[in-house]
Amino acid sequence: MTTYITTPIYYVNAQPHLGHAYTTIVADTYSRFCRLRGDEVRFQTGTDEHGDKIAEAAALEDVEPKEYADRISGMFRDTWPLLHAKPDNFIRTTDEDHIRTVREILQKVYDKGDIYFDEYSGLYCRGCERFLTEKELVDGNCPDHQRPPQEIAEQNYFFRMSNYQQQLIDHIKDNPEFVTPERYRNEVLSFLSEPLEDLCISRPKSRLTWGIELPFDNNFVTYVWFDALINYLTGLGYPSGEKYDTFWPVAEHVIAKDILKPHAIYWPTMLMSMEVPLYKKLHVHGYWNVDDTKMSKSIGNVVRPAELVEAYGVDTLRYFTLREMSFGLDASFSSQAIVARQNSDLANDIGNLYSRSIAMLKKYHGGTIPQPGDEEEVDRDLRELAERVVQTYQENMSIFQFQKGLQAVWELVSQANKYIVTNEPWALAKDEAKAVRLATVMYNVMESLRLLTLVLRPVMPETAAKMTTGLGYGEDDPAVSLLPEGGFWGVLKPGMRIQKIEPLFPRIDAKKHMGSEKQEKPKKKKKENVAPVELEGLISFESFKEVDIRVAEIKAAEKVKKSDRLLKLTLAVPEERTVVAGIAEYYSPEDLVGLKVLAVANLKPAKLMGIPSQGMVLAAKSVVDGEERLVLTGVLGDAPVGTRIS
């Protein structure tokens, strides 16, 4: 199999931030996952360097646009190694081969008759660097930049995008996975339900000189999107490069939702005009908010990747972003959330599992993998779960459901920890008659670690490399890949010796990463409210405001094994999270999917039956016909998921 995965080329009007980092981590993780299963992979990123905003930013610094672009592009190039992102190609729109390819394509489309000259009057947003329709405006403003567009009348060249509207609609309907997740596919089809206007693809040099000159009229430069999108072909040596023939048929683009229209409408119609096959898939993710507020330079809450890596470590950042965001929905970044993930999921769960397992193997078997004996039921349960987890992980990672893939992985982490507690190797070691049983238990624990090492490689490459070394394998050993030699239970060979490695994830002191004001407020309020709560059963309004109640949608529900009372719910709040709720006596899982309920979103994570629970759904206790039952609380009307109840 072959895989071609791309990020958008990032616009150099600003430095790299968390949103850029997430897109790149996603593409890098996917490329690593595909390599892990044996694919031939090409991963491309780069920078978009022409247009109004670049010229303006350069003028503000009193430098030439190329000098400015060189500096900011260098920042992006230098950021990716910090995130352990390893693109195979970094492309710039100021590269000579890209400029040449853009001009050749423009000439080809012009010669075909799909580019014409006309006068146009429209609403131009300088932030978007494109004309907006009245329908796109919100209260007269650009929805992304929150300011009214400027009315411009000028002569320009136009691409006959409307010629390809029906062809594009048919393609999207015939290929359900062309745009994912489905909500964005529906958004594109909704936009295409109205007549499609032709696309203005030039800017007069009287207004802008920083761009690629049109090959058929040197008085104009190319519109930045008609230039930028072509990078996906340039990077493969289009039209005659060997890489183009190999990788373009499987091209997959990863973007944020703010550039959906150029990628889902402009780009496919351009390809149709060029008579080039369309890309295979477009994967669209949501925004990262910071403490529930959209990142914005104007309010000063932009989060820089280098600062996050320095504060939390690269693998913690990679894990957090992939686990916290449900791909396609918005998610919120906060110090509290990333510290909680580090201390709970990484330090307590996987870190503790690895360290205690290695310590026991050294103590009981001198650091050598033992020969297992006959399998008992508890061993079979662990093996079957591990095999199911690897399969579920692969299914979800291949469709960009990274959060669900990691949730499955943590089921194995939890089960392996529980397996140790249940089988008590320390007790078995005291009885020589149980030596074979001890060997079986320790073999199964270490085989669980091998499979965990394998599935964590795309997500946390540094940690997985340490674990791989500790288990005595090399980076390229098939035993730690998803190839047939490694992706199933029982690969670990008795007689292998483990090696000592440093602890995987030290706990983070939350006080060092959270503002002192946030740390002090709860303590102060708790002290003030002790008397009223105990004496009158009341709390103050200030205390009640600390409870973060939000509208949530139940995306999935399942019974918790060995419990008649608990259900495991997957909620969109809007970020996806797991909540364990004691409602199984009153609701079946199939009745819950799709319901909008109220959930407490800021509870400290807890474990119920070994499952991490990140919140609580609200329910009312009622008595109907003499029978007591719980009734889930919900909302009337169309309240969006994530709406805070106030």
C-alpha positions in Angstrom: 0.0 0.0 0.0 1.0 3.6 -0.5 0.0 6.7 1.5 0.4 10.4 0.7 -0.6 12.6 3.6 -0.3 16.4 3.6 -0.9 19.3 6.0 -2.0 22.6 4.5 1.0 24.8 3.7 0.9 27.3 6.6 0.5 31.0 5.9 3.6 33.0 7.1 1.7 36.0 8.3 2.1 34.6 11.9 4.3 32.3 13.9 3.4 28.7 14.6 0.8 28.1 17.2 -1.1 25.2 18.8 -3.5 24.9 15.8 -0.6 24.4 13.4 1.0 22.0 15.8 -2.1 19.8 16.0 -2.5 19.6 12.3 1.1 18.6 11.9 1.0 16.1 14.8 -2.1 14.5 13.2 -0.4 14.1 9.8 2.8 12.8 11.4 1.0 10.3 13.6 -1.0 9.1 10.6 2.2 8.8 8.5 3.9 6.8 11.3 0.9 4.6 11.7 0.8 3.8 8.0 4.6 3.0 8.0 4.0 0.8 11.0 1.6 -1.4 9.0 4.1 -1.5 6.1 2.9 1.2 3.7 5.2 3.2 1.4 4.5 6.7 2.8 5.1 10.3 1.8 4.3 13.1 4.3 4.4 16.7 3.1 4.1 20.1 4.8 5.4 23.6 4.0 4.6 27.3 3.9 2.3 29.6 1.9 4.2 32.9 1.2 2.4 35.1 -1.2 -0.5 37.5 -0.9 -1.8 40.7 0.7 -1.2 39.8 4.3 2.5 38.9 3.7 3.2 42.1 1.9 1.5 44.0 4.7 3.4 42.2 7.5 6.7 42.7 5.7 6.0 46.5 5.3 5.3 46.8 9.0 8.7 45.4 9.7 10.3 47.5 6.9 11.7 44.5 5.1 11.1 42.9 1.7 8.4 40.2 1.5 10.9 37.5 0.6 13.1 38.3 3.6 10.1 38.3 5.9 8.8 35.0 4.4 12.2 33.4 4.8 12.3 34.2 8.5 8.7 33.0 9.3 9.0 29.9 7.1 12.2 29.0 9.0 10.3 29.2 12.3 7.8 26.5 11.0 10.6 24.4 9.7 12.4 24.6 13.0 9.2 23.8 15.0 8.5 20.4 13.5 11.6 18.6 14.9 10.5 19.9 18.4 7.3 18.0 17.9 9.1 14.9 16.6 7.3 15.5 13.3 9.2 14.1 10.3 7.9 15.3 7.0 9.5 13.8 3.8 9.2 17.1 2.1 8.9 20.8 3.1 7.6 22.9 0.3 7.6 26.7 -0.1 5.5 28.6 -2.6 8.5 30.8 -3.3 10.4 27.7 -4.6 11.3 28.1 -8.2 9.9 24.7 -9.2 6.6 25.6 -7.5 6.4 29.0 -9.3 7.1 27.2 -12.6 4.4 24.6 -12.0 1.8 27.2 -11.1 2.4 29.2 -14.3 2.2 26.0 -16.4 -1.1 25.1 -14.9 -2.5 28.6 -15.3 -1.6 28.6 -18.9 -3.1 25.1 -19.4 -6.4 26.2 -17.8 -6.4 29.5 -19.7 -5.8 27.7 -23.1 -8.7 25.4 -22.3 -11.0 28.4 -22.0 -11.7 28.1 -18.3 -10.1 31.5 -17.4 -11.6 34.8 -18.7 -11.2 38.5 -18.1 -14.1 40.6 -16.6 -14.9 43.4 -14.3 -16.2 42.5 -10.9 -17.6 44.3 -7.9 -17.7 42.4 -4.6 -17.1 42.2 -0.9 -13.4 41.6 -0.2 -12.1 40.4 3.2 -8.4 41.2 3.5 -8.1 38.6 6.3 -9.4 35.8 4.1 -7.8 37.3 1.0 -11.0 36.4 -1.0 -14.3 37.8 -2.0 -17.3 36.8 0.2 -20.9 36.4 -0.7 -23.7 38.1 1.2 -24.8 34.6 2.4 -21.4 34.1 4.1 -21.6 37.2 6.2 -22.8 37.2 9.8 -24.3 40.6 10.9 -22.5 42.1 8.0 -19.1 40.8 9.1 -16.7 38.1 7.9 -17.5 35.2 10.3 -13.8 34.5 10.8 -12.4 38.0 11.2 -15.4 39.7 12.8 -15.2 42.8 10.6 -17.1 44.0 7.5 -15.5 43.2 4.2 -14.4 46.0 1.8 -16.4 46.6 -1.4 -14.0 46.5 -4.3 -14.7 47.0 -8.0 -11.9 46.1 -10.4 -11.0 44.1 -13.5 -9.6 40.6 -13.0 -9.3 37.2 -14.4 -11.8 34.5 -13.3 -11.8 30.7 -13.3 -15.0 29.1 -14.6 -15.5 27.2 -11.4 -19.3 27.0 -12.0 -18.7 24.7 -15.0 -17.7 22.0 -12.6 -20.4 22.4 -9.9 -22.6 19.4 -10.8 -19.5 17.2 -11.5 -18.2 18.0 -8.0 -21.7 17.3 -6.4 -21.8 14.0 -8.1 -18.3 13.0 -7.0 -19.0 13.9 -3.3 -22.3 11.9 -3.4 -20.7 8.9 -5.1 -17.7 9.0 -2.7 -19.0 9.3 0.9 -15.4 9.4 2.4 -14.2 12.2 0.0 -14.8 14.8 2.8 -14.7 13.6 6.5 -16.1 13.8 9.1 -19.6 13.6 7.6 -20.7 17.0 9.0 -18.2 18.8 6.8 -19.3 16.8 3.7 -22.8 17.9 4.4 -21.6 21.5 4.8 -20.0 21.4 1.4 -23.1 19.9 -0.2 -25.2 22.6 1.4 -23.0 25.3 0.0 -23.1 23.6 -3.5 -26.9 23.6 -3.4 -26.8 27.2 -4.4 -25.4 28.4 -7.8 -21.6 28.5 -7.7 -20.0 31.7 -8.6 -16.8 31.8 -10.7 -13.6 32.3 -8.8 -11.5 35.5 -9.1 -7.9 34.2 -9.5 -5.9 37.3 -10.1 -4.9 40.6 -8.4 -3.9 43.7 -10.3 -0.3 44.7 -9.8 -1.5 48.2 -9.1 -2.8 46.8 -5.8 -0.5 43.8 -5.1 2.9 42.9 -6.6 3.9 40.1 -4.2 2.7 37.0 -6.0 3.3 34.8 -9.0 2.8 36.7 -12.3 0.2 35.4 -14.7 1.9 33.8 -17.7 -0.7 35.4 -20.1 -0.8 38.9 -18.6 2.1 40.5 -16.7 -0.1 43.2 -15.2 -1.6 40.7 -12.8 -0.4 38.2 -10.1 -2.0 35.0 -9.1 -4.6 34.8 -6.3 -3.0 33.2 -3.3 -5.3 30.2 -3.2 -4.8 29.3 -6.9 -1.1 29.4 -6.1 -1.1 27.6 -2.7 -3.3 24.6 -3.5 -1.0 23.5 -6.3 1.7 22.7 -3.8 0.2 19.2 -3.3 1.2 18.5 -6.9 4.4 20.4 -7.1 5.8 18.4 -4.2 5.4 15.2 -6.2 7.1 16.5 -9.4 3.8 17.0 -11.3 3.2 16.3 -14.2 5.8 13.7 -15.0 7.6 12.8 -11.7 7.7 9.2 -10.6 6.5 10.3 -7.1 3.4 11.9 -8.8 2.5 8.6 -10.4 3.0 6.7 -7.2 1.5 9.0 -4.6 -1.1 11.3 -6.1 -3.8 8.6 -6.5 -3.8 8.1 -2.7 -3.5 11.7 -1.7 -5.1 12.6 1.7 -5.2 16.3 2.9 -5.5 17.3 6.6 -6.9 20.8 7.2 -8.7 22.9 9.9 -12.3 23.7 9.2 -11.6 27.4 8.4 -10.1 26.4 5.0 -12.8 23.9 4.1 -14.2 25.9 1.1 -10.9 26.3 -0.8 -10.0 22.7 -0.3 -13.4 21.1 -0.9 -14.6 23.4 -3.7 -11.8 25.5 -5.3 -9.2 22.7 -5.4 -11.4 19.9 -6.8 -12.8 22.1 -9.6 -9.3 23.3 -10.4 -8.2 19.6 -10.7 -11.2 18.9 -12.9 -10.3 21.7 -15.3 -6.7 20.4 -15.3 -8.0 16.9 -16.1 -6.1 15.6 -13.0 -7.8 12.9 -10.9 -9.2 14.3 -7.6 -7.4 13.7 -4.3 -8.6 10.6 -2.3 -9.8 12.2 1.0 -10.0 15.5 2.8 -9.9 15.2 6.6 -11.2 18.3 8.5 -10.6 19.0 12.2 -12.0 21.7 14.5 -10.5 24.6 16.4 -8.4 24.5 19.6 -9.7 26.9 22.1 -7.7 28.1 25.1 -9.6 27.9 28.4 -12.8 27.7 26.4 -11.9 30.9 24.4 -10.9 30.8 20.7 -7.2 31.5 20.2 -6.6 35.1 19.1 -3.6 37.4 18.8 -5.8 40.3 19.8 -6.6 38.9 23.2 -3.1 37.4 23.7 -4.0 33.8 24.3 -2.1 32.2 21.4 -0.3 29.1 22.6 3.2 28.4 21.1 4.3 24.8 20.5 7.9 25.3 21.7 6.6 26.6 25.1 4.3 23.6 25.4 7.1 21.1 24.7 9.4 22.9 27.2 6.7 22.8 29.9 5.2 19.3 29.4 7.4 17.3 27.1 6.8 16.4 23.5 5.1 13.1 24.0 2.7 14.4 26.6 1.8 17.2 24.1 1.3 14.7 21.3 -0.8 12.4 23.4 -2.9 15.2 24.9 -3.8 16.7 21.6 -4.8 13.4 20.0 -6.7 12.1 23.0 -8.4 15.4 24.0 -9.8 16.4 20.6 -12.5 14.3 18.9 -11.4 14.8 15.3 -13.8 17.2 13.6 -15.1 18.8 16.8 -13.6 21.8 18.7 -11.5 21.1 21.8 -10.2 23.2 24.7 -6.6 23.5 25.9 -5.8 24.3 29.5 -3.0 23.7 31.9 -5.3 21.7 34.2 -6.3 19.4 31.4 -2.9 18.6 30.1 -1.5 18.1 33.6 -4.4 15.8 34.4 -3.6 13.7 31.3 0.1 13.5 32.3 -0.5 12.5 35.9 -3.4 10.2 35.3 -3.1 8.5 31.9 0.7 8.7 31.5 2.3 8.7 34.9 -0.2 6.6 36.8 -1.5 4.2 34.1 1.1 3.4 31.5 4.2 4.7 33.4 3.3 2.7 36.5 2.4 -0.4 34.5 5.7 -0.4 32.7 7.9 0.3 35.8 6.2 -2.2 38.1 6.3 -4.9 35.4 10.0 -4.4 34.7 10.8 -4.4 38.4 8.9 -7.7 39.0 10.5 -9.4 36.0 13.9 -8.5 37.3 13.1 -9.6 40.8 11.4 -12.9 39.9 13.2 -13.9 36.7 16.4 -11.9 36.6 15.2 -9.7 33.8 14.7 -12.6 31.4 11.3 -13.4 29.6 10.1 -16.7 31.1 8.5 -19.7 29.3 4.8 -19.5 29.9 2.7 -22.5 31.0 -0.9 -23.5 30.2 -3.4 -20.7 29.7 -6.1 -20.2 32.2 -9.3 -18.2 31.8 -7.9 -15.0 33.2 -5.0 -15.3 30.8 -7.4 -15.9 27.8 -9.4 -12.8 28.8 -6.3 -10.7 28.7 -5.1 -12.1 25.4 -8.5 -11.7 23.7 -8.8 -8.1 24.9 -5.3 -7.3 23.7 -6.0 -8.8 20.2 -9.3 -6.9 20.1 -7.6 -3.6 21.2 -5.0 -3.9 18.4 -7.8 -4.4 15.9 -9.9 -1.6 17.2 -6.9 0.7 17.3 -6.0 0.0 13.7 -9.6 0.6 12.5 -9.9 3.9 14.3 -6.4 5.2 13.4 -7.0 4.5 9.7 -10.1 6.7 9.7 -8.6 9.6 11.9 -10.5 8.6 15.0 -7.3 9.0 17.1 -9.2 9.6 20.3 -11.1 6.3 20.0 -8.0 4.5 19.0 -6.3 5.7 22.2 -9.3 4.9 24.3 -9.0 1.3 23.1 -5.3 1.3 24.0 -6.1 2.5 27.5 -8.5 -0.4 27.9 -5.5 -2.7 27.6 -3.5 -0.5 29.9 -6.2 -0.8 32.5 -6.8 -4.5 32.0 -3.0 -5.2 32.3 -2.9 -3.3 35.6 -5.9 -5.2 36.8 -4.4 -8.5 35.7 -1.4 -7.9 37.9 -3.6 -7.1 40.9 -5.8 -10.2 40.3 -2.9 -12.6 39.9 -0.6 -11.3 42.6 2.8 -12.2 41.2 4.3 -11.3 44.6 2.2 -14.0 46.3 3.0 -16.6 43.5 6.7 -15.9 44.0 6.6 -17.1 47.6 5.4 -20.6 46.6 7.9 -22.7 44.6 5.0 -25.0 43.5 3.5 -22.0 41.6 6.7 -21.2 39.6 5.1 -22.1 36.3 2.0 -20.0 37.1 4.3 -17.0 38.0 6.2 -17.5 34.7 2.9 -17.5 32.8 1.6 -14.3 34.5 4.9 -12.5 33.9 5.0 -13.6 30.3 1.5 -12.3 29.7 2.3 -9.0 31.4 5.4 -8.5 29.3 3.5 -9.4 26.1 0.9 -6.8 26.9 3.7 -4.3 27.2 5.1 -5.3 23.8 1.7 -4.7 22.2 1.4 -1.4 24.0 4.8 -0.4 22.8 3.8 -1.2 19.3 0.5 0.9 19.2 2.1 3.9 21.0 4.9 4.3 18.4 2.9 6.6 16.1 1.6 8.7 19.0 4.5 9.0 21.4 7.6 8.0 19.3 10.1 9.0 22.0 8.4 7.0 24.8 7.8 4.1 22.5 11.5 4.1 21.5 12.5 3.9 25.2 10.0 1.0 25.8 11.2 -0.8 22.7 14.8 -0.6 23.9 13.8 -1.7 27.4 12.1 -4.8 25.9 15.3 -5.7 24.0 14.1 -4.9 20.5 15.5 -2.6 17.8 13.4 0.2 16.2 13.1 -1.7 12.9 12.2 -5.1 14.5 9.0 -6.5 12.9 8.0 -7.6 16.4 7.1 -4.0 17.3 5.2 -3.3 14.0 1.7 -4.0 12.7 3.2 -6.4 10.2 2.1 -10.0 10.5 5.3 -10.7 12.4 4.3 -8.3 15.2 0.6 -7.4 15.3 -0.7 -10.4 17.3 -0.4 -12.0 20.7 2.4 -14.4 21.5 5.3 -12.9 19.5 7.5 -12.2 22.6 10.2 -14.9 22.8 11.2 -16.5 26.1 14.8 -16.0 26.9 14.9 -12.4 25.8 16.5 -10.0 28.3 15.1 -6.6 29.2 17.2 -3.5 29.7 17.0 -0.8 32.3 15.5 2.5 31.1 14.7 5.8 32.9 11.1 6.3 34.2 8.7 7.1 31.3 6.5 9.8 32.8 7.3 11.7 36.0 4.3 13.3 37.7 3.9 17.0 37.1 3.5 19.4 40.0 0.2 21.1 39.0 1.0 24.2 41.0 4.0 25.0 38.7 1.8 24.9 35.6 -1.4 26.6 36.8 -1.9 30.2 37.8 -1.8 31.0 41.5 -5.1 32.7 41.4 -6.8 29.5 40.1 -5.1 27.6 42.8 -6.1 29.9 45.6 -9.8 30.6 44.8 -11.2 27.1 45.5 -9.4 27.0 48.9 -10.7 30.4 49.9 -14.3 29.6 48.9 -14.3 26.2 50.6 -13.3 27.9 53.9 -16.0 30.6 53.6 -18.8 28.1 52.7 -18.2 25.5 55.4 -20.7 26.9 57.9 -23.6 27.5 55.6 -23.3 24.1 54.0 -23.2 22.2 57.3 -25.8 24.3 59.1 -28.3 25.1 56.4 -27.6 22.7 53.5 -27.0 25.8 51.3 -24.1 26.9 49.2 -23.3 30.4 48.0 -24.0 31.6 44.4 -20.2 32.0 44.0 -19.7 28.3 44.9 -22.4 27.2 42.4 -20.7 29.2 39.6 -17.6 26.9 40.0 -19.7 24.0 38.7 -19.3 23.8 34.9 -22.5 22.3 33.5 -22.7 21.9 29.7 -25.0 20.5 27.0 -23.5 17.2 25.9 -24.5 14.6 23.3 -24.2 10.9 23.9 -22.1 9.5 21.0 -21.8 5.9 22.2 -22.9 3.8 25.2 -22.1 0.3 26.4 -22.5 -1.8 29.5 -19.6 -2.1 31.9 -18.5 -5.7 32.4 -19.3 -7.2 35.8 -21.6 -4.4 36.7 -25.4 -4.3 36.6 -25.5 -0.6 37.4 -22.9 1.2 35.3 -22.8 2.3 31.7 -19.8 3.6 29.8 -20.8 6.7 27.9 -18.9 8.6 25.2 -20.0 12.3 25.4 -19.3 15.2 23.1 -18.9 18.2 25.4 -18.0 19.4 22.6 -14.6 17.6 23.0 -15.2 13.8 23.3 -14.7 12.2 26.8 -15.6 9.1 28.7 -18.1 9.2 31.6 -19.2 6.2 33.7 -22.8 6.6 34.8 -24.8 4.5 37.2 -27.9 4.4 35.0 -27.9 0.9 33.6 -30.9 -0.1 35.7 -33.0 2.5 33.9 -31.6 2.9 30.4 -30.3 0.5 27.8 -27.3 1.6 25.7 -29.2 1.7 22.4 -31.7 4.1 23.9 -29.1 6.7 24.8 -27.1 7.3 21.6 -27.9 10.7 20.1 -29.6 12.1 23.3 -28.6 15.6 24.5 -28.1 15.7 28.2 -26.6 17.9 30.9 -23.1 17.0 32.1 -20.7 18.4 34.8 -17.5 19.0 32.8 -15.0 20.1 35.4 -15.0 17.2 37.9 -11.7 15.7 38.8 -11.2 12.5 36.7 -11.9 9.3 38.7 -11.9 5.6 38.0 -14.9 3.3 38.2 -14.4 -0.4 37.6 -11.0 0.5 36.2 -12.5 2.9 33.6 -11.4 6.6 33.7 -14.5 8.8 34.1 -14.1 12.4 33.1 -17.3 14.0 34.3 -20.9 13.3 35.3 -24.3 13.2 33.7 -27.1 14.8 35.6 -30.2 12.8 36.5 -33.3 13.4 38.6 -34.7 10.9 41.0 -38.4 10.4 40.6 -41.1 8.0 41.8 -43.6 6.8 39.1 -46.4 4.4 40.2 -44.6 3.7 43.4 -41.3 2.8 41.6 -38.2 4.9 42.0 -36.2 5.6 38.9 -33.6 8.0 37.5 -34.4 10.4 34.7 -31.6 12.0 32.7 -31.8 15.8 32.4 -31.9 17.3 29.0 -32.6 20.5 27.1 -35.5 21.8 25.1 -34.7 23.5 21.8 -31.6 23.4 19.7 -28.8 24.2 22.2 -25.4 23.5 20.6 -23.2 20.8 22.2 -20.8 22.5 24.6 -23.2 25.3 25.6 -22.6 26.2 29.2 -25.6 26.3 31.5 -25.7 29.6 33.5 
